[in-house]
């Protein structure tokens, strides 16, 4: 991200290095496909049955609270229209899997998963991300209307239904084909899921149905992962490898879109203020959502701060908003899109390192660690006289 920022803002380099918007948009669309596949495959149906109430509350409550708070602040402090305020809210709403997941997995390996706190966060992420993406796409459709208000509302519902139905059909197809007795099964599954997800993302834009792409890919990946059960590990590893390859490109493109010359001190100050208040509301809402779930006060505090970092989803949705605004050729809409992308840039720059540091420091201090088997055996009374 900082490398892209320097390329854009150092005069000698910016004059000789030019990034085509069409190429950049295609890379981001492919990354969107891979991210949605990864989120769908990570869905654990068995874990959801155990912690379904907490996971749903944790996925919906903080995201919706921060989205509404960001929309309110963006409208009154930054002068954004309500529609763009809610677009910004759903861009900032989800947590980041790229920051949360590695930190949680390290805590699990060290034995800090006694009461399922890290597992709860990882299981809630899938619903958190798809809720934010669906809300973002619906607000984006309302912000760029093509008819009456009733028509746009019905169209948004139709996009959701179309995405779920198409994803269900594709997921059922991938579940049964290729059959489990074929050779090189994992690579055949990879080709199918990647091909269908990229096709869904690009075709939804071509047919002007952008709200269906996220749900279609997520539902397809979720159904395919549930059908593959334990045999999906190799597919997940390949998806993660592709995801890690595209992450540096995406963050570099984000930094290259931010120009120091176009930033004003007032804008940066208002963005930071909006982000700070919205994050504070998110932390308080997260604490309330995990109450009455069997967690003690230390675990509730950890969950509240661990659900803070932002990274990949913010970058992805911020670019979608800017690309959509640019496609209409309206200078005012492009300015709104740049404000949203600038907020995404600042959110990643501020919350990602702070969130990672808080998880690393608070995890060992606030979570219970499982006792080694040797200590448990020593603690048991001897049966010999």
ABEGO torsion letter per residue (X at the ends): XAAAAAAAABAAAAAABBBBAAAAAAAAAAAAAAAAAAAAAABBAAAAAAAAAAAAAAAAAAAAAAAAAAAAAAAAAAGBBAAAAAAAAAAAABBBAAAAAAAAAAAAAAGAAAAGAAAAAAAAAAAAAAAAAAAAAAAAAAABBABBAAAAAAAAAAAAAAAAAAAAAAAAAAAAOBBAABBGAAAAAAAAAAAAAAAAAAAAAAAGBAAAAAAAAAAAAAAAAAAAEAAAAAAAAAAAAAAAAAAAAAAAAAAAABBAAABBAAAAAAAAAAAAAAAAAAAAAAAAAABGAGBBAAAAAAAAAAAABBBAAAAAAAAAAAAAAAAAGBAAAAAAAAAAAAAAAAAAAAAAAAAAAAAAAAAAAABBBBBBAAAAAAABBBABX
